[in-house]
Amino acid sequence: MSVQTKEQGAKLTDYEAEQVEEIAAWKSEPPNPFAEMFKMVTIAGARVVEQAIPDAVVREAIEKSYDAAELIAGQEDVKRQAGVQDLGELRHRPLEECDRMATRVSVASQAMAIAGGTATGAGGVATTILDIPVLFVLSLRTILKIGHCYGYPLDRPKDRRFVLGVLLVATSSSLEVMQARLDQLREIEDWLLEEAQQDIIAEEAASLLFQIEVFEDIPGLGAISGGLLNLAFIRRVIHATQRIFQERWLRDNGKVDEIAPAEVYERVTRTGWAGALTRAVYSSSYYVGFG
């Protein structure tokens, strides 16, 4: 794969060059086609819920969720594992070391997501609704913890907007939207928090709730679907977060200035049902052919 980067002075190691390739590929990766189609089915109901939630309520929910995530995303365990006094020291450690610590955070987050989704999904509508704020807090905690692994304390006021921006990237509904949001991450402005109010809480949370409720009345499937949907959601958050912080680490170490998306075929960038169906057929054919 040919990847275009605006390189700076420092030379990439073999491992770093490999990660640059993977970051470029991720930037060109459309959403999972089957999840994309499932979301299209539930999005109408989600938007009804979105319109019914006052902006002030959403804003307060975001602030309280972030406060809770900060409270449980302490820095001391990462410092202890890395053997550093200050998280900033990790920006001068090998990228491989940061990646290994991020993987440990990711495994723990996935386990918590499954446990939370299974518990709330098994209890009916009332407990399923509780899953949304819990998953939102877990997602923010995961972003903060992964950021710590790459040497970023994320404890300044503007870091809050950056973390919400990472979550927006992770929950993007299309490749085009994801790439547009990535372009904004280096110059975070106040508009991002406003978009987070509408997009993350109202539409994404309501859509996830509707997806879980599809299976709620089928005995045994409420718990299973809750756990699996939470796992799928947190994996999206983990994948996007790690790629974003890898690039930030590479940039701050003078290895790259910008990593351009890898080239993709036009067929995988189409939007709507036609694009999702095309990607689903392509993915299924690839799986059958290459397993």
KAPEKA-V519232 format. One record per residue. N is the residue number from 1. OMEGA is omega in degrees with one decimal (none if undefined). D_LAST is the distance of its C-alpha to the last C-alpha in Angstrom with 2 decimals. Layout:
n = {N | N}
omega = {OMEGA | OMEGA}
d_last = {D_LAST | D_LAST}
//
This chain:
n = {1 | 2 | 3 | 4 | 5 | 6 | 7 | 8 | 9 | 10 | 11 | 12 | 13 | 14 | 15 | 16 | 17 | 18 | 19 | 20 | 21 | 22 | 23 | 24 | 25 | 26 | 27 | 28 | 29 | 30 | 31 | 32 | 33 | 34 | 35 | 36 | 37 | 38 | 39 | 40 | 41 | 42 | 43 | 44 | 45 | 46 | 47 | 48 | 49 | 50 | 51 | 52 | 53 | 54 | 55 | 56 | 57 | 58 | 59 | 60 | 61 | 62 | 63 | 64 | 65 | 66 | 67 | 68 | 69 | 70 | 71 | 72 | 73 | 74 | 75 | 76 | 77 | 78 | 79 | 80 | 81 | 82 | 83 | 84 | 85 | 86 | 87 | 88 | 89 | 90 | 91 | 92 | 93 | 94 | 95 | 96 | 97 | 98 | 99 | 100 | 101 | 102 | 103 | 104 | 105 | 106 | 107 | 108 | 109 | 110 | 111 | 112 | 113 | 114 | 115 | 116 | 117 | 118 | 119 | 120 | 121 | 122 | 123 | 124 | 125 | 126 | 127 | 128 | 129 | 130 | 131 | 132 | 133 | 134 | 135 | 136 | 137 | 138 | 139 | 140 | 141 | 142 | 143 | 144 | 145 | 146 | 147 | 148 | 149 | 150 | 151 | 152 | 153 | 154 | 155 | 156 | 157 | 158 | 159 | 160 | 161 | 162 | 163 | 164 | 165 | 166 | 167 | 168 | 169 | 170 | 171 | 172 | 173 | 174 | 175 | 176 | 177 | 178 | 179 | 180 | 181 | 182 | 183 | 184 | 185 | 186 | 187 | 188 | 189 | 190 | 191 | 192 | 193 | 194 | 195 | 196 | 197 | 198 | 199 | 200 | 201 | 202 | 203 | 204 | 205 | 206 | 207 | 208 | 209 | 210 | 211 | 212 | 213 | 214 | 215 | 216 | 217 | 218 | 219 | 220 | 221 | 222 | 223 | 224 | 225 | 226 | 227 | 228 | 229 | 230 | 231 | 232 | 233 | 234 | 235 | 236 | 237 | 238 | 239 | 240 | 241 | 242 | 243 | 244 | 245 | 246 | 247 | 248 | 249 | 250 | 251 | 252 | 253 | 254 | 255 | 256 | 257 | 258 | 259 | 260 | 261 | 262 | 263 | 264 | 265 | 266 | 267 | 268 | 269 | 270 | 271 | 272 | 273 | 274 | 275 | 276 | 277 | 278 | 279 | 280 | 281 | 282 | 283 | 284 | 285 | 286 | 287 | 288 | 289 | 290 | 291}
omega = {178.1 | -177.7 | 178.3 | 175.4 | 171.1 | -172.9 | 174.2 | -170.8 | -173.1 | -178.0 | 177.3 | 169.4 | 178.6 | -179.9 | 179.9 | 178.3 | 177.6 | 179.3 | 175.5 | 177.3 | -177.5 | 176.2 | 178.9 | 178.7 | 178.5 | -179.8 | 179.7 | -173.7 | 178.9 | 179.2 | 172.8 | -172.5 | -178.2 | 175.6 | 179.3 | -179.9 | 178.7 | 179.9 | 178.4 | -179.9 | -173.8 | -170.6 | -179.5 | 177.8 | 179.7 | -178.3 | 174.6 | 177.8 | -179.4 | -177.1 | -177.4 | -177.0 | 179.0 | -179.3 | -178.2 | 179.1 | -180.0 | -179.5 | 179.2 | 179.4 | 179.0 | -177.6 | -178.9 | 178.0 | 179.9 | 178.4 | 179.4 | -179.9 | 177.9 | -177.2 | -176.5 | 179.7 | -178.1 | -178.0 | -168.6 | -178.2 | 178.0 | 177.4 | -178.0 | 179.9 | -177.5 | -178.2 | -179.7 | 175.7 | -177.3 | -178.4 | -178.9 | 178.6 | -178.1 | 176.6 | 178.8 | 172.9 | 177.6 | 179.2 | 179.3 | -179.0 | 177.6 | 179.6 | -179.9 | 178.5 | 178.0 | 178.0 | 177.9 | 176.3 | -177.3 | 179.9 | 179.6 | -179.5 | 179.1 | 178.3 | 179.2 | 179.5 | 179.1 | -178.8 | -179.8 | -179.5 | 179.0 | -178.5 | -177.8 | 179.4 | -178.2 | -173.2 | 179.3 | -173.6 | -174.9 | -178.7 | 177.2 | 178.6 | 178.8 | -177.4 | -174.3 | 178.7 | 178.4 | 179.9 | 178.7 | 177.9 | 179.1 | 179.4 | 178.5 | 177.2 | -179.4 | 178.7 | 179.4 | -177.6 | 177.9 | 175.8 | 177.4 | -177.7 | 179.9 | 174.3 | -177.6 | -179.8 | 178.2 | -177.1 | 177.1 | -179.9 | -178.6 | 176.8 | 178.2 | 178.6 | 178.8 | -179.5 | 176.3 | 176.8 | 176.7 | 178.7 | 175.9 | 177.6 | -176.6 | -176.4 | -179.2 | -176.1 | -179.8 | 178.2 | -179.3 | 179.2 | -179.9 | -178.4 | 177.8 | 179.7 | 175.9 | 179.8 | -177.5 | -171.6 | -177.4 | 178.0 | -177.0 | 177.8 | -176.4 | -178.6 | -175.4 | 179.1 | 178.0 | 178.3 | 178.8 | 178.7 | -175.1 | -169.4 | -174.5 | -174.0 | -170.5 | -173.2 | -177.6 | -179.3 | 179.5 | 178.6 | 178.5 | 178.5 | 179.0 | 179.8 | 178.2 | -176.3 | 177.0 | -175.9 | -169.7 | -175.0 | 178.3 | -175.5 | 176.5 | -175.3 | 178.9 | -180.0 | -178.5 | -177.8 | 178.2 | 179.4 | -177.3 | 179.8 | 175.2 | 179.3 | 179.5 | -178.7 | -176.2 | 175.9 | 175.8 | 179.6 | -179.0 | -176.0 | -179.7 | -177.4 | -178.4 | 179.0 | -178.9 | -179.2 | 172.4 | -179.4 | 178.9 | 177.7 | 179.3 | -179.9 | -178.3 | 176.0 | 175.6 | -177.8 | 177.8 | 171.2 | -179.9 | 176.4 | -178.6 | 175.7 | 175.0 | 178.7 | 178.1 | 176.5 | -178.9 | -175.0 | -178.4 | -179.5 | 177.6 | -179.8 | 175.8 | -176.8 | -178.4 | 179.4 | -179.6 | 179.1 | 178.7 | -180.0 | 179.0 | 179.0 | -179.7 | -179.1 | 180.0 | 179.9 | 179.3 | -178.4 | 179.7 | -176.2 | -172.6 | 174.1 | none}
d_last = {21.49 | 25.16 | 26.54 | 30.11 | 32.08 | 35.78 | 36.37 | 39.42 | 41.27 | 39.31 | 36.71 | 33.08 | 31.81 | 28.53 | 26.92 | 28.54 | 27.43 | 23.78 | 24.36 | 26.12 | 23.08 | 20.97 | 23.84 | 24.05 | 20.38 | 20.91 | 24.02 | 22.13 | 19.35 | 20.04 | 19.88 | 16.95 | 17.37 | 17.40 | 19.82 | 21.72 | 22.38 | 23.35 | 25.75 | 27.26 | 28.23 | 30.00 | 31.50 | 34.67 | 35.70 | 34.91 | 37.24 | 40.01 | 39.82 | 39.75 | 42.95 | 44.67 | 44.34 | 47.25 | 46.48 | 48.75 | 46.83 | 43.50 | 45.09 | 46.52 | 43.22 | 41.50 | 44.35 | 44.48 | 40.73 | 40.83 | 43.86 | 42.09 | 39.00 | 41.32 | 43.17 | 40.19 | 38.49 | 40.99 | 40.85 | 42.33 | 39.25 | 37.49 | 40.74 | 41.09 | 37.60 | 38.07 | 41.69 | 43.16 | 46.18 | 44.96 | 41.48 | 42.34 | 42.16 | 38.36 | 38.34 | 39.61 | 37.20 | 34.06 | 31.17 | 28.99 | 31.47 | 31.37 | 27.57 | 27.72 | 30.32 | 28.44 | 25.43 | 27.90 | 29.24 | 25.82 | 25.04 | 28.47 | 28.14 | 24.92 | 26.67 | 29.71 | 27.85 | 26.24 | 29.63 | 31.53 | 29.35 | 29.33 | 33.09 | 34.07 | 31.72 | 33.28 | 36.77 | 36.81 | 37.72 | 40.21 | 37.92 | 34.95 | 37.22 | 37.89 | 34.21 | 34.44 | 37.06 | 35.54 | 32.12 | 33.96 | 35.93 | 32.90 | 31.17 | 34.34 | 34.74 | 31.24 | 32.02 | 35.36 | 34.07 | 31.36 | 34.11 | 36.31 | 33.78 | 34.19 | 37.97 | 38.78 | 41.16 | 40.72 | 44.14 | 45.94 | 46.54 | 44.50 | 41.52 | 41.36 | 40.71 | 38.07 | 36.18 | 36.37 | 35.15 | 32.03 | 31.39 | 31.96 | 29.34 | 26.79 | 27.58 | 27.71 | 26.73 | 25.68 | 24.93 | 28.48 | 30.05 | 28.17 | 29.30 | 32.82 | 33.02 | 31.85 | 34.70 | 37.12 | 36.22 | 38.44 | 41.42 | 41.27 | 44.06 | 45.41 | 43.59 | 40.36 | 41.80 | 42.91 | 39.45 | 38.06 | 40.56 | 39.39 | 35.68 | 34.49 | 36.76 | 37.54 | 34.48 | 31.53 | 33.14 | 34.22 | 30.85 | 29.21 | 32.07 | 31.59 | 27.88 | 28.82 | 31.70 | 29.60 | 28.65 | 31.94 | 33.73 | 31.05 | 32.04 | 29.80 | 27.45 | 29.71 | 29.03 | 25.28 | 24.92 | 27.35 | 25.48 | 22.04 | 23.59 | 25.58 | 22.61 | 20.78 | 24.11 | 24.97 | 21.63 | 22.42 | 25.85 | 24.77 | 22.36 | 25.06 | 27.86 | 26.52 | 25.85 | 29.30 | 31.12 | 29.45 | 30.77 | 34.11 | 34.40 | 33.70 | 36.23 | 38.85 | 38.58 | 39.28 | 35.91 | 34.96 | 36.75 | 33.94 | 30.22 | 29.39 | 26.14 | 23.73 | 23.83 | 21.57 | 21.41 | 23.90 | 21.49 | 19.86 | 23.38 | 24.88 | 26.38 | 26.93 | 25.23 | 24.46 | 22.60 | 20.68 | 19.74 | 18.72 | 16.43 | 14.97 | 14.35 | 12.95 | 10.53 | 9.49 | 9.32 | 7.26 | 4.53 | 5.42 | 5.96 | 3.82 | 0.00}
//
